[in-house]
């Protein structure tokens, strides 16, 4: 089975890339969605968070606002939280990939903003960074999340720059097409090529 890791900042076009992979028959694992599932379903993960961050779990449920107030003002605490959550997310990703392969699946995609930092990238055969020009990302985030231009820019600037993905990914896919449909077509062509081993490192 071939596992493709998809990463990149918000507004970069990862959703379109993932739809293209699904059209090629891939299992797609969204690690952000998976994390939120585990916050509800994994008593073990909640227990570890409770042990480390006293007072953020009430009657077995995580108070995300209380946790956020702790970790977003303390980088060391955020690192500790990530070490807990990444472990559980990685284990569940591995379980789903194994189940997919055992059922005959030959292609899977793992989508995570922190794919490289979390260690999930080590599970992937190919890592693709999906980026877009700054102004395009700003416009997408404003439309998608209802944000002001200033706040959209702050969100982008708080994340990794394009150069990070250019330096650390096997390929970089640039989302600079006029329409979503056009970019998805570009993605299908791109992934078909790299799965055949004929793609260039930049496209």
N, C-alpha and C positions, 0 to 999 in steps of 0.2 A: 504494500500500500504506500502511496505517496501522500505525504502530509505537507501542506503549504501553510506557512505562517503568514498572516496578514496583519500589518501594523501601520501606524501613521497617526497624525494628530486629528483632532476634531474638525469636521468639515472638509476633510481631504478626499473623500470619495470611497471609503472602505465598503460602504453598503452596496454600492454598484458593483464593486469587484467581487463581493461575496455572492451577489445574485448571479453574476456570470459563472462563478464556480459551481453554484447549485445547478445551473442549466447544463453544466458538463457532468453532472451526476455526483457531485461532492457532498459529503456530510459537512455541514457548517456548524461550528461550535463558537458561539458568541460568549466570550469569557466575562464580559460585563453583566450580561443577562444571567449567566451561570452563577456569578458571585451573589447576585440578588436572590436567586433561588436558594442558595446555600444559607443565606441570612435567615431564611424562613424555615428551611428543612433540616439543616445540619445542627443538631443539638451539641455535637462534639465541637464544632467550630465556635458556636456561641459560647460554649463552656470555657474554651481557651481564651476568648475575648474577655469574658467575665472575670476570669482569674487574673488577667493582666490589667484590665481597666475596670476597677471596682466602681459600681454604681451605674454602669451603662446598660446593664441587663436587668430588666424588671419583670418578674413573673415569667422568666424564660424568653422574653422578647427583647430584642436589641433596641435601645433608644438611639437611633442614628444621629439625632441632633446633638445629644449629649456626647456621643463618641466623637463627632465632628469637631465640637468645641475643644476637645482635648488634642486630637491629632493634627488639626490644621494650624495650630499655633505652636507645635512642638515637633520638629522634624524627626527627632529620635523616636518619639512615640509613634509617629506615622510609619517609620521604618519597622518598628516592632509589630504594628498592626499588619503591615504588608507581609511580614515574614509568616504570620499566622494564616492570613487569608490566601496567600499564594500557594501555600502547602496544600490546602484543601481544594482549591480550584485546580491545581495541577493533578491531584489524585483523581478528581472527577473527570477531567479532560482525558486522562489516561484510560479510565474505565470506559468512557464512551467510545474512544478510538479503538480500543481492543474489541468491544462488542460489535462495532461497525465492521472491523476487519474479519472477525470470526463469522460474521454473516455474509461475507463475500465482498464487502466494500473495498474499492481499490483507490479511492481518492477522498481526501478529507482536508478541510481548512480550519485553522484555529485563528480566531480574530481577537486580538487584545492590544490595547494602546501600550501596555507595559510588557509586551511579548518578550522583549529582549531582557529587560530588567528582572522579570519574574522567574526566569529560567525556563519558561514555556518554549522559547525558541529552540532549546536543546532537543525538543521532541520532534522538531520539524526538519524535513529534508530540504526545503527551499523556503527562504524568507523574503517576502515582498513588502516593500514600503510603499504606501499609496500617499502621494502628496498632491497638492494643488497650489497654484499661485495665491499669494496672500489675499488679494482683493476678492478672489472667487470664494475663498474659505470664509471670509468675513460675511459676504452676502448670503452664503448658504446657512451659516449659523444664525444670522439675524432672522432669516425667513423661517428656519426650522424651529428655533427656540424662542422666538419673539423677543430677542435681545436688542439693546441699542448698539449702534456701531462701535461706540467706545468700549462697551463691555465685551462685545464679540472680539475685539482686537486684544483686550487684556487676556481673555481665555486662550487665544492662540499664542500670545507671547509668553504665557506661563508654561507652555508645553515645549517639547523638544523641537529644535529647528530642523528644517529639511536636510541640512548637512549631516545631522545625526543618522538619519535613515540612509542617506547616500553612502555613508562610511561603514554602516553596520549591517545593511541588508544585502542579500544576493542580487536583488533587482530593485529598481525603483520605477513605479508606474505613475505617470503624471496625469492627473485628472484635469485636463485643460480643454475639453471638448465643449461645443456650443450647447449640447443638450445631454440629458441623462442617458437617453437611449443610445446616442452616439458613443458615449463613454463606455456603456455596457458592451457594445459591439467591439470596441477597442480592447476591452478586457478579455472577451471571449477569444479574440485573435491572439492576444498576448499569452494567455494561459495555455492555449492550444500549442503555441510555439514552445514555451518553456517546458511543457510536459514532454515535448518531442526533442528537447535539448537543443533547439535552434534559435532561441531568443538572444538578443543583445542585452547587455546589463542595464541599459537605459532605454526607455521608450516613452 
